Amino acid sequence: MCTKKVKFDKKRPFDSVYELFTYLRGPKGCPWDKEQGFDDYLTYLKGEIQELENSETGSEKIEESLDVFFNALMLLICIDDEEGVPISKQLSLLYQKYFERHPHVFGGEKASTPADVEKIWQQVKDKERTDR
């Protein structure tokens, strides 16, 4: 009998999934999930990417994409658990990174072709490297 303490909320799908995954690793969660660490999920992610690459039908692609997502999110949860960097901070870094890599959308740069975008993208990445 399932007695899970989390429920799926259609209005908050990401939050619902995150709550489920963190519950699995929590005190009343799954012994196997609690035992897995960053390196384990990285290994699983690599395997799931292979399965995604080999998927052929739409339903296979969805299933394998969700498995990739599960393992990628579990990596972030492990970073929170193992390194103390909360998911909110990690997602803030992701947001900032991709916001800044799109100055042709959110800033004054102009890009009318995918090639223009790639050039701008590389310039931003190069600047990020020199700023570190």
N, C-alpha and C positions, 0 to 999 in steps of 0.2 A: 504494500500500500504506500502510495506517495504522500509524504507529509511535508513537502517542501514549503519553505516560509517565504518564497518569492513568487510573484505572479507577473505574467506578461501584460504590459500596458501598451496598447496600440498607439497611444499618444506619446509614449516615451520608449520606443523600441530599443534604442541603444542602451539606455539606462537599465531597462529590464534585463537585457542580455548580460550587461556588466554585473548587475546584482546577482544574477544566477551564477555566473562564473566565479565571483568572489565568494558566494555562499559555498560553492563546491570546495573551495580551498579553506573555508573557515572551520571553526571548532566543531560544528555539527555537520560538516560536509562529507565529501568522499575521501576515504583514506588514500586512494590512489592519486587523486588530484592534489591532495595536500603534500604528497611525497615528491611530486614533480617540481623541477626547478627550471631556471632559464635555459640551461644547456639541453635539458630534455625536450622542452617545447621547441627549441630551435631545430633539433633533430627531427621532431615530428613535422614541423613546418616544411622542412626540405622535402620530406616524403610526400606531404600533401600537395606541394607544388608540382611534384612529378606526376601525381595522380591527376591534378588539374590539367596539366599539359597533355595528358593522354585521354582526357574526357572528350566524348564525341557528341553526345546529345545535350540538349538544353538542360534537361533535368540532371544529368551527370555534372555539367558545368556548374549548376547552382549548388549541388551537394558538395562538390570539391571546393568551390569558392568559399562556401560556408566553413568547411574544415580548415581552409587556409586562414580565414578570418578568426576562427576559434583559437588557433595556435598563435596567431599574431597578437590577439588581444591577451592571451595568457602570458605571452612574453612581457607585455606592458604591466600586467598584474604582478608578475614575478619581480619586475624592476621595482615596483612599489613595495612588495614584501621584502625583497632582499637588499635593496639599496635605499629604501625610504623616500623614493621620488613618487609622489602621488600621481595618479592617472590624470588629475586635473592639470598638473604642471606639465606632464608629458604631452597632453593634447594641446595645451597652450603653446608649447614649443613647436608642435606640428603645425598649428594654425599660423603662427608667426612666420615660420619657414616658407610655407606655401603662399601666404599673403605677400611676403616680400619677393618671392620668385615670380610674381605676376604684376610687375609694374606697368605692363601694357594694359592691364585690366583695372588696377587700383591706383595707378600713378600716372605720370605724364608721358611715359614711353608709348610709342606707336608701333603696332605690329599688325600687318594686314595679311600675312601668310604664316603658315606653320614654320617656315624657315626663319622668318623674322623672330618668331617666338623662341625657337631653339637658340638663336644668337643671343637674345636678351637673357634667356635662362642661363646660358653658359657664362655670360658676363656677371650675372648675379652670383653664381656659384664661385667664380674666380675671386670676386670681391669677398665673399664669405671666408674663403681660404686665407686670404691675406689679412683679414680682420682678426683671425684667431690668435 
